[in-house]
Amino acid sequence: MTSESTLAFIAAALSAALALAAVFRNRRSGAVWWFALGMLGLAADSILTGICLSLIGLEKLAFWQEWDLILKAFLVAIWLGFAVTYSRGDAGESFRRWGILLAIACLLPVAALLGFRGDLSQVLVRPNSTDLWISFSSAGKVVNVAILVGTVLVLMNLERTFRSAVGTMQWRIKFLILGLAVIFGARIYTRSQALVYSGHTNSLREVEAIGLLVGCMLLSVGYFRSGFREIDVYPSRAVLQTSITVSLVGGYLFVIGVLAQIVAHYGGATSFQLQAFLVLVAIALLAVFLFSEKIRQRIKRFVSRHFSRPQYDFRSIWTHFTQSTSSAIDDPTLCAASAELICETFNVLSVGVWLFDEEKSKLRLEASTSRARTVSGDAVEFPAIDPSITKMRKAFDLEKIKDNWGETLRQISETQFSEGGNRAGVPLLAGERYLGLIILADRVSGIPYTVEELELLECIGDQVASSLLNLRLTKEIMLGKELEAFQTISAFFVHDLKNAASTLKLTLQNLQVHFDDPAFRQDTLRSIGATTNRINQIIERLGALGSKLELRPSPVDLNLVVEQAIENVNGMPGIEFAKEFEPLPKLMVDSDQLRSVVTNLLLNARDAGGGRGRIEVKTGSQDGWAALSVSDDGCGMTPSFLRDSLFRPFKTTKKKGLGIGMFQSKMIIEAHHGSIRVKSDVGKGTTFQVLLPLTFGK
């Protein structure tokens, strides 16, 4: 057994141990089973690598090499399943989105095994070389491409999860992501070499064994740090546009492609693998730099200190804050976006946004970068009677607060790192209204806050408080509008019931005078029956109350509807009716709704004349429209009332009116694609004209 194969077997044992440890620690997690299966697969792959490194015979090596290639292809599907579900708050939806690719990743190695077994690769002895050469056929190259693309997708999804986490949640999964990045980075290197050369030396397997060993060491650190516990993040779907993984892998493949062309032209192939490996190491270091908060923070401070440049770009911070919070529609969303912004801006791992509940005198944790969403609804007792905290107008060092409320805040915002420096806080004040506070803890490297940073924190706190107040005021306005809408719709039915009651009242008044007339009694019974049906219809509509006016059109004779409405309100003493009807084709309208409009116009005309005068009712056709006009010689309306109030709800000139009749009538007519017009002169009278399309509903 060679030293290289021993290294591969050690990596396999460590990989299997991590799989068992992960299951033992988090057996209830769905993603941990993907992880365990993937780590066992890597262990099996490393065992095959050790076998291949210790073999000398060409036939045996070719046999094990082919199975190793198939296993690598299967592992892509397993690790892709892990990457799209690990620490995802929407794991089920994410798995469904990637379902087709997962199915393809599972079927590809099966197809390669069934269709090209024995033809995927071959082992050759190259002249002037002691190492064996593994060459790939066209089918083998396709499998290698699939492995390379699948590996990139795995890393891309892990990157999305890592970048979506903030604060201590990012810290918890950092070494797990780094460990897997090393393992799959080595795999990208070996597969790219195989594609560039259409094969590779048998000794190139050492790279994967070393990568697995180093990756397992990093995974072990992650295990002892957090036990592979999952967090809940919701990554953005915008992957290719912002993925660092795609950019780095694409850059790496481009560079080795250029190197391969140079080697092919000028020679020097013996050093090409070393050059490509150094390029991979350089890109890996670049990735560490891009994800390292400490390095970026030190560079930022160095530039600010030595080149007299402001430490923060306030314009970009404010733009980012506006974009992050503009779509927030409630307190949790706004607070979560604010906590993430503060975390990124000040390189702080733990940011908690606490909102004050005035009724319960408690602080409620609305958002945190150190706790998952499922536990961010905690509430703690708050010393509301202590006026000191409400007098705080600026950012403060929590460690220096000696009051009781300072001790309370220190208890609810315990640090997780001893070297995280002093905790800081900023009140959320909107004018004189105290809304809560933001607490910052566990700063990277424990660097003290500068005056510039505290001023920036105060500005952010003021903006968060203003946004919170705007959301609450907007919520109050929306509740008021909902109540107003409910009152408006209810008033429709109240108004119709009032009209029906008026009709019954008139009928009963006349019944006392003409009770001995059999014909009148018969008409009275018919009128009472019609009004009763109308009331039942109103109750029916009330039972099916909705926000949208529903029409039930049927062929209707407009003249007949007007006649029925006049009969319902006829018998008014002192009122003279003048009718002028022209023959009209039947209209497709809702007869009940239209009758309520006519009844409302007639009652308005009666009230305008004070119970006396003349009401003219006319029907006819006008330029393809059916026209109905109701005129009175009453008091009339002012131009300002016609312009500003006539068709608005709850606006009326009557002492006992509801101000809903004309608003409802206009809605009904417009629902029939018609219009309602009015002409009025103060002291002379008013004419309402209703126009309905002759073709509506046909």
C-alpha positions in Angstrom: 0.0 0.0 0.0 1.4 3.4 -1.0 1.4 6.5 1.1 -1.0 8.1 -1.4 -3.5 5.3 -1.0 -3.1 5.4 2.8 -4.0 9.1 2.7 -7.2 8.3 0.7 -8.2 5.6 3.2 -7.8 8.0 6.1 -9.9 10.6 4.3 -12.6 8.0 3.7 -12.6 7.0 7.4 -12.9 10.7 8.5 -15.7 11.3 5.9 -17.7 8.3 7.2 -17.2 9.4 10.8 -18.6 12.8 10.0 -21.6 11.3 8.3 -22.4 9.2 11.4 -21.8 12.2 13.7 -24.1 14.4 11.7 -27.0 11.8 11.8 -26.4 11.3 15.6 -26.6 15.0 16.3 -29.4 16.1 13.9 -31.3 13.0 12.9 -34.6 15.0 12.7 -33.3 17.3 10.0 -34.2 16.4 6.4 -31.0 17.8 4.9 -28.7 15.9 7.3 -29.7 12.6 5.6 -28.6 14.1 2.3 -25.4 15.2 4.0 -24.8 11.7 5.5 -25.5 9.9 2.3 -23.1 12.3 0.4 -20.3 11.9 3.0 -20.6 8.1 2.8 -20.5 8.4 -1.0 -17.3 10.5 -0.7 -15.9 7.9 1.6 -16.6 5.2 -0.9 -15.2 7.3 -3.7 -12.0 7.9 -1.6 -11.7 4.1 -1.0 -11.9 3.6 -4.8 -9.3 6.3 -5.2 -7.0 4.4 -2.7 -7.6 1.2 -4.6 -6.7 2.8 -7.9 -3.6 4.4 -6.5 -2.3 1.1 -5.2 -3.1 -1.0 -8.4 -0.6 -1.7 -11.1 -2.5 -4.0 -13.5 -4.2 -2.2 -16.4 -7.4 -4.3 -16.5 -8.1 -4.0 -12.8 -7.4 -0.3 -12.8 -9.7 0.2 -15.8 -12.5 -1.7 -14.0 -12.3 0.3 -10.8 -11.7 3.6 -12.7 -15.0 3.1 -14.5 -17.0 2.5 -11.3 -15.3 5.4 -9.7 -16.5 7.7 -12.5 -20.1 6.4 -12.2 -20.0 6.9 -8.4 -18.8 10.5 -8.9 -21.7 11.1 -11.2 -24.2 9.7 -8.7 -22.7 11.9 -6.0 -23.6 15.0 -8.0 -27.3 14.2 -7.5 -26.9 13.5 -3.8 -25.0 16.7 -3.1 -27.3 18.8 -5.2 -30.2 17.5 -3.2 -28.4 18.6 0.0 -27.4 22.0 -1.4 -31.0 23.0 -2.4 -32.5 22.0 1.0 -29.8 22.7 3.6 -30.8 25.6 5.9 -33.6 26.6 3.5 -36.8 28.0 5.1 -38.5 27.0 1.8 -36.7 23.6 1.5 -39.8 21.8 0.0 -40.4 24.5 -2.7 -36.6 24.6 -3.5 -36.5 20.9 -3.9 -39.5 21.0 -6.3 -37.9 23.7 -8.4 -34.7 21.6 -8.8 -36.6 18.4 -9.2 -36.1 18.0 -13.0 -32.3 18.6 -12.7 -32.1 16.2 -9.8 -33.9 13.6 -11.9 -31.5 14.1 -14.8 -28.5 13.9 -12.4 -29.8 10.5 -11.2 -30.6 9.1 -14.6 -27.3 10.2 -16.3 -25.0 7.7 -14.5 -27.6 5.0 -14.9 -27.7 5.6 -18.7 -23.9 5.7 -18.8 -23.6 2.4 -16.9 -26.2 0.6 -19.0 -25.3 2.0 -22.4 -21.5 2.5 -22.3 -20.2 0.1 -19.6 -16.6 -0.8 -20.5 -16.3 2.1 -23.0 -16.2 5.1 -20.7 -12.4 5.1 -20.2 -9.3 3.1 -20.8 -5.9 2.8 -19.1 -2.8 3.3 -21.1 1.0 3.2 -20.6 2.6 6.4 -22.0 6.1 6.3 -23.4 8.8 7.8 -21.2 6.5 7.9 -18.2 6.1 5.7 -15.1 2.6 6.8 -14.4 -0.4 5.3 -16.0 -2.7 7.4 -18.2 -6.5 7.3 -18.0 -8.1 8.3 -21.2 -11.8 9.1 -21.7 -14.0 8.3 -24.6 -16.7 10.6 -25.9 -19.3 9.2 -23.5 -16.7 9.5 -20.6 -16.2 13.2 -21.5 -19.9 13.8 -21.4 -20.0 12.2 -17.9 -17.1 14.4 -16.9 -18.9 17.5 -18.2 -22.0 16.5 -16.2 -19.9 16.1 -13.1 -18.2 19.5 -13.6 -21.5 21.3 -14.2 -23.3 19.5 -11.3 -20.4 20.4 -9.0 -20.7 24.1 -9.9 -24.5 24.0 -9.3 -23.8 22.4 -5.8 -21.3 25.2 -4.9 -23.6 27.8 -6.4 -26.5 26.8 -4.1 -24.3 26.5 -1.1 -23.1 30.0 -1.8 -26.6 31.3 -2.1 -27.4 29.8 1.4 -24.3 31.3 2.9 -24.8 34.8 1.4 -28.5 34.8 2.5 -27.5 34.2 6.1 -26.3 37.1 8.2 -24.5 37.5 11.5 -24.1 34.5 13.8 -26.3 32.4 11.5 -23.6 32.9 8.8 -20.9 32.1 11.4 -22.6 28.8 12.2 -22.5 27.4 8.7 -19.2 29.0 7.6 -16.9 26.0 8.1 -19.4 23.5 6.7 -19.6 25.6 3.5 -15.8 26.1 3.4 -15.2 22.4 3.9 -17.5 21.4 1.0 -16.0 24.2 -1.1 -12.5 22.6 -0.7 -13.8 19.1 -1.5 -15.7 20.2 -4.6 -13.0 22.7 -5.6 -10.6 19.8 -5.9 -13.1 17.9 -7.9 -13.5 20.9 -10.3 -9.7 20.9 -10.7 -9.5 17.2 -11.6 -12.5 17.2 -13.9 -11.3 20.3 -15.8 -7.9 18.6 -16.2 -9.6 15.5 -17.6 -11.5 17.6 -20.1 -8.5 19.7 -21.2 -6.3 16.6 -21.9 -9.2 14.1 -22.6 -7.7 12.2 -19.7 -5.4 12.4 -16.7 -2.6 10.6 -14.9 -3.5 8.1 -12.3 -1.6 10.2 -9.7 -4.0 13.1 -10.2 -6.4 11.3 -7.8 -4.2 12.4 -5.0 -5.6 15.9 -5.4 -9.1 14.7 -4.6 -7.9 12.6 -1.7 -6.0 15.7 -0.2 -9.0 17.9 -0.9 -11.3 15.5 0.9 -9.0 15.2 3.9 -8.6 19.0 4.2 -12.4 19.5 3.6 -13.2 17.0 6.4 -10.9 18.8 8.8 -12.9 22.0 8.1 -16.1 20.1 8.4 -15.0 18.8 11.8 -14.4 22.4 13.0 -17.9 23.3 11.8 -19.3 20.2 13.7 -17.6 21.2 17.0 -18.7 24.8 16.5 -22.4 24.3 15.8 -23.1 20.6 15.4 -24.2 21.2 11.8 -27.4 22.8 13.1 -29.5 24.3 10.4 -30.8 27.8 10.1 -33.7 29.2 8.1 -32.8 31.4 5.2 -34.8 32.3 2.0 -32.2 32.9 -0.8 -33.0 35.1 -3.8 -33.7 33.3 -7.1 -31.4 35.7 -8.9 -28.5 33.3 -9.1 -26.4 33.7 -12.2 -26.4 37.5 -12.1 -24.8 37.6 -8.6 -23.1 34.2 -8.1 -19.5 34.5 -7.1 -19.1 30.7 -7.7 -20.1 31.0 -11.4 -17.7 33.9 -11.8 -14.7 32.2 -10.1 -15.2 28.8 -11.9 -15.7 30.6 -15.2 -12.6 32.6 -14.7 -10.6 29.5 -13.7 -11.8 27.5 -16.7 -10.9 30.4 -19.0 -7.4 30.8 -17.5 -6.6 27.1 -17.8 -8.0 27.1 -21.4 -5.6 29.9 -22.3 -2.7 28.0 -20.5 -3.6 24.9 -22.5 -3.3 26.8 -25.8 0.0 28.2 -24.8 1.3 24.8 -23.8 0.1 23.3 -27.0 1.9 26.0 -29.0 5.2 26.4 -27.1 5.5 23.1 -25.3 6.1 22.7 -21.5 3.3 20.3 -20.8 5.1 18.8 -17.9 4.5 22.0 -15.8 0.9 22.6 -17.0 -0.8 20.7 -14.2 1.3 22.6 -11.6 0.3 25.9 -13.2 -3.4 25.0 -13.3 -3.2 23.9 -9.7 -1.6 27.2 -8.7 -4.4 29.1 -10.5 -7.0 27.1 -8.6 -5.3 27.9 -5.3 -5.2 31.6 -6.2 -8.9 31.6 -7.1 -9.7 29.8 -3.8 -7.8 32.4 -1.9 -9.7 35.1 -3.8 -13.0 33.4 -2.7 -11.8 33.4 0.9 -11.0 37.1 0.5 -14.4 37.9 -0.9 -16.2 36.1 2.0 -13.9 37.2 4.8 -15.4 40.1 6.8 -12.2 40.6 8.8 -10.0 41.1 5.7 -12.5 43.5 4.1 -12.9 45.4 7.3 -9.1 45.9 7.7 -8.7 47.1 4.2 -11.6 49.6 4.6 -10.0 50.9 7.8 -6.6 51.1 6.2 -7.9 53.2 3.3 -9.9 55.4 5.6 -6.9 56.0 7.9 -4.1 56.5 5.4 -5.9 58.1 2.4 -8.2 60.5 4.3 -11.3 58.9 2.8 -14.6 58.5 4.7 -14.9 55.0 6.2 -18.4 54.6 4.8 -20.0 55.6 1.5 -23.1 57.1 2.9 -24.7 57.5 -0.5 -24.5 53.8 -1.3 -25.6 52.8 2.2 -28.6 54.9 2.0 -29.5 53.7 -1.5 -29.1 50.1 -0.3 -31.3 50.8 2.7 -34.0 52.4 0.6 -34.0 49.5 -1.8 -34.1 46.9 0.9 -36.9 48.4 2.9 -39.1 49.9 0.1 -41.0 46.7 -0.4 -41.6 46.1 3.4 -45.3 45.9 4.2 -45.1 45.0 7.9 -42.9 45.3 10.9 -41.1 41.9 10.7 -40.1 42.4 7.1 -38.8 46.0 7.7 -37.0 45.0 10.9 -35.3 41.9 9.2 -34.1 44.1 6.3 -32.8 46.7 8.7 -31.0 44.1 10.9 -29.3 42.6 7.8 -28.2 46.1 6.6 -26.7 47.0 10.0 -25.0 43.6 10.2 -23.4 44.1 6.8 -22.5 47.7 7.3 -20.8 47.5 10.7 -19.5 43.9 10.4 -21.5 42.8 13.4 -22.6 39.2 13.8 -25.5 39.7 16.3 -28.1 42.5 15.6 -31.5 42.5 17.3 -34.4 44.8 16.6 -36.6 45.1 19.6 -40.0 46.8 19.4 -41.8 48.2 22.4 -45.3 47.1 23.1 -47.0 49.9 25.0 -50.0 47.9 26.1 -48.0 45.0 27.6 -45.0 47.1 28.7 -42.7 44.5 27.0 -40.0 44.4 24.4 -40.6 42.0 21.5 -37.8 40.7 19.4 -39.0 41.4 15.9 -35.8 40.5 14.0 -32.4 39.1 14.7 -29.3 37.9 12.8 -28.4 35.5 15.6 -31.7 33.6 15.9 -33.7 31.8 13.3 -37.1 33.2 12.2 -39.0 30.5 14.1 -37.8 31.8 17.5 -37.9 35.5 16.8 -41.2 36.2 18.5 -39.9 36.2 22.1 -41.1 38.9 24.4 -39.4 40.0 27.6 -40.5 42.2 30.5 -39.4 45.8 30.1 -39.1 48.5 32.9 -41.6 50.8 31.3 -41.7 53.1 34.3 -38.0 53.9 34.0 -37.9 57.2 32.1 -34.2 57.0 31.4 -34.3 54.9 28.3 -37.0 57.0 26.7 -34.7 60.0 27.2 -31.9 58.4 25.2 -31.6 60.3 22.0 -28.3 59.0 20.7 -26.4 55.7 20.2 -25.0 54.3 23.5 -22.4 51.9 24.8 -24.5 49.3 26.5 -21.7 48.1 28.8 -21.4 51.6 30.3 -25.1 51.9 31.2 -25.5 51.5 35.0 -29.3 51.9 35.3 -31.6 48.9 35.8 -32.8 49.0 32.2 -29.2 48.6 31.1 -28.9 45.4 33.0 -32.2 44.2 31.4 -30.9 44.9 27.9 -27.6 43.1 28.6 -29.6 40.0 29.7 -31.7 39.9 26.6 -28.8 40.5 24.2 -26.1 38.1 25.5 -23.0 37.9 23.5 -21.8 34.7 21.9 -18.1 35.6 21.5 -15.9 36.9 24.3 -13.8 38.9 21.8 -16.8 40.6 20.2 -16.2 43.9 21.9 -18.7 46.2 23.7 -22.4 46.0 22.8 -23.9 49.1 21.3 -27.5 50.3 21.1 -29.6 52.9 19.3 -33.1 54.0 20.2 -35.9 54.0 17.7 -37.5 57.4 18.1 -40.1 59.0 15.8 -40.4 62.5 17.2 -41.3 62.0 20.9 -42.7 58.5 20.3 -40.5 55.7 21.6 -40.8 52.6 19.3 -38.0 50.4 20.5 -34.3 50.0 20.0 -31.6 48.1 18.1 -28.8 46.3 19.9 -25.5 45.4 18.2 -23.2 42.7 19.6 -20.4 40.3 18.6 -18.5 42.7 16.3 -15.8 41.1 14.1 -12.4 41.5 15.8 -14.1 43.5 18.6 -13.2 46.8 17.1 -14.5 49.8 19.0 -17.1 52.0 17.3 -15.8 55.3 16.0 -17.7 58.6 16.2 -18.5 58.4 12.5 -20.0 54.9 12.9 -22.1 56.0 15.9 -23.5 58.9 13.9 -24.3 56.7 11.0 -26.0 54.2 13.3 -28.1 57.1 14.7 -29.2 58.1 11.2 -30.1 54.5 10.4 -32.1 54.2 13.7 -34.0 57.4 12.9 -34.8 56.1 9.4 -36.0 52.7 10.7 -38.2 54.5 13.3 -39.7 56.7 10.7 -40.4 53.7 8.4 -42.0 51.8 11.3 -44.2 54.8 12.2 -45.3 55.1 8.5 -46.2 51.4 8.4 -48.3 51.7 11.5 -50.0 54.9 10.3 -50.7 53.2 6.9 -52.1 50.2 8.7 -54.5 52.5 10.7 -55.5 54.2 7.5 -56.2 50.9 5.8 -58.3 49.8 8.8 -60.2 53.0 8.5 -60.8 52.5 4.8 -62.0 48.9 5.4 -64.5 50.2 8.0 -65.6 53.0 5.7 -66.1 50.4 2.9 -68.1 48.2 5.2 -70.2 51.2 6.2 -70.7 52.2 2.6 -71.9 48.8 1.5 -74.1 48.4 4.5 -75.6 51.8 3.8 -76.7 50.5 0.4 -79.0 48.0 2.0 -80.1 50.5 4.7 -81.1 52.9 1.9 -83.0 50.2 0.0 -84.8 49.2 3.2 -85.7 52.8 3.9 -87.2 53.1 0.4 -89.2 49.9 0.9 -90.4 51.2 4.3 -91.5 54.5 2.7 -93.5 52.6 0.1 -95.2 50.6 2.9 -95.9 53.7 4.9 -97.6 55.4 1.9 -99.7 52.3 1.2 -100.9 52.0 4.8 -101.7 55.7 5.0 -103.9 55.4 1.8 -105.4 52.2 3.0 -107.1 53.9 5.9 -108.8 56.3 3.5 -109.8 53.8 0.8 -110.3 50.7 2.9 -113.9 50.2 1.7 -112.9 50.1 -2.0 -112.4 46.4 -3.0 -110.3 47.4 -6.0 -108.0 49.6 -3.8 -107.6 46.8 -1.3 -106.6 44.4 -4.1 -104.0 46.9 -5.4 -102.8 47.4 -1.8 -102.3 43.7 -1.2 -100.4 43.5 -4.5 -98.2 46.5 -3.6 -97.5 45.0 -0.1 -96.6 41.7 -1.7 -94.2 43.4 -4.1 -92.6 45.4 -1.3 -92.2 42.3 0.8 -90.5 40.5 -2.2 -88.3 43.5 -2.5 -87.3 43.3 1.2 -86.6 39.6 0.8 -84.4 40.3 -2.2 -82.5 43.0 -0.2 -81.9 40.4 2.6 -80.8 37.9 0.0 -78.2 40.4 -1.3 -77.1 41.1 2.3 -76.5 37.4 2.8 -74.3 37.3 -0.3 -72.6 40.6 0.5 -69.4 41.1 -1.5 -67.1 43.9 -2.4 -68.2 43.8 -6.1 -71.6 44.7 -7.4 -73.1 41.6 -9.1 -75.7 42.0 -11.9 -78.2 39.4 -13.0 -79.2 40.7 -16.4 -82.3 39.4 -18.2 -84.6 40.8 -21.0 -86.4 43.7 -19.4 -89.0 46.2 -20.6 -87.8 49.6 -19.3 -91.3 51.1 -19.5 -92.7 48.3 -17.4 -90.0 48.7 -14.8 -90.8 52.5 -14.6 -94.5 51.8 -14.3 -93.9 49.3 -11.4 -91.7 51.9 -9.6 -94.4 54.6 -10.0 -97.0 52.2 -8.7 -94.9 51.6 -5.6 -94.6 55.3 -4.8 -98.0 56.4 -6.2 -100.7 57.7 -4.0 -98.5 60.6 -2.6 -100.9 63.4 -1.8 -100.1 66.7 -3.6 -97.9 65.0 -6.3 -98.9 65.0 -9.9 -97.3 62.5 -12.2 -96.9 63.1 -15.9 -95.8 60.1 -18.0 -94.5 60.0 -21.5 -93.3 56.6 -22.7 -92.0 55.6 -26.1 -91.9 52.0 -27.3 -88.4 50.5 -26.7 -86.8 47.1 -27.3 -86.2 45.0 -24.3 -82.9 45.7 -22.5 -80.5 43.2 -20.9 -80.4 44.6 -17.4 -80.8 43.6 -13.8 -84.5 44.5 -13.3 -84.2 44.7 -9.4 -81.2 47.0 -9.5 -82.7 49.2 -12.2 -86.0 49.4 -10.3 -84.2 50.6 -7.2 -82.6 53.4 -9.3 -86.0 54.5 -10.6 -87.5 54.4 -7.2 -84.7 56.4 -5.8 -85.1 59.1 -8.5 -88.8 59.3 -7.9 -88.5 59.6 -4.1 -85.8 62.3 -4.5 -88.1 64.2 -6.8 -90.9 63.9 -4.2 -88.6 65.2 -1.4 -87.3 68.0 -3.6 -90.8 69.4 -3.9 -91.6 69.1 -0.3 -94.3 66.5 -1.0 -96.0 68.7 -3.6 -95.6 69.6 -7.2 -95.2 67.9 -10.6 -93.0 65.0 -11.5 -92.4 64.2 -15.2 -91.2 60.8 -16.2 -90.2 60.2 -19.8 -88.6 57.3 -21.7 -87.3 57.1 -25.3 -84.3 56.4 -27.5 -81.3 58.7 -28.1 -78.4 57.9 -30.5 -78.5 54.1 -29.7 -79.2 54.6 -26.0 -82.4 54.0 -24.0 -83.1 57.2 -22.2 -85.0 57.7 -18.9 -85.6 61.2 -17.5 -87.2 62.2 -14.2 -87.9 65.9 -13.7 -89.3 67.8 -10.8 -90.1 71.5 -10.1 -88.6 71.4 -6.6 -85.9 73.4 -4.8 -83.0 72.4 -7.1 -79.3 72.0 -6.2 -76.4 74.4 -6.2 -73.5 74.0 -8.8 -71.0 73.3 -6.0 -73.1 70.5 -4.6 -73.6 69.0 -8.1 -69.8 69.1 -8.7 -68.5 68.0 -5.3 -71.1 66.1 -3.4 -74.0 64.7 -5.4 -72.5 61.3 -6.3 -70.4 60.9 -3.2 -71.5 58.7 -0.3 -72.9 60.3 2.8 -73.4 63.7 1.1 -77.1 64.9 1.1 -79.2 68.0 1.3 -82.0 66.1 3.2 -82.3 66.5 7.0 -83.0 62.7 7.4 -81.2 61.5 4.3 -78.3 59.0 4.3 -76.5 60.5 1.3 -76.2 57.1 -0.4 -79.0 56.9 -3.0 -77.3 58.8 -5.9 -73.9 57.1 -5.1 -75.6 53.7 -5.3 -77.6 54.6 -8.4 -74.5 55.8 -10.2 -72.7 52.6 -9.4 -75.6 50.5 -10.7 -76.0 52.5 -14.0 -72.2 52.4 -14.7 -72.2 48.7 -14.0 -74.6 48.4 -16.9 -72.2 50.5 -19.0 -74.5 53.4 -18.9 -74.3 57.0 -17.5 -76.4 59.3 -15.4 -76.6 63.0 -16.0 -78.2 65.8 -14.0 -79.3 69.4 -14.7 -80.5 71.5 -11.8 -81.4 75.2 -11.2 -81.8 76.5 -7.6 -85.5 77.3 -7.1 -86.6 75.9 -10.5 -86.1 72.1 -10.3 -83.9 69.2 -11.3 -83.8 66.7 -14.2 -82.0 63.4 -14.0 -81.3 61.5 -17.2 -80.3 57.9 -17.3 -78.8 56.4 -20.5 -78.5 52.7 -21.0 -77.0 50.9 -24.1 -79.6 49.2 -26.2 -77.0 46.5 -27.0 -75.7 45.8 -23.4 -75.7 42.0 -22.6 -76.5 40.9 -26.1 
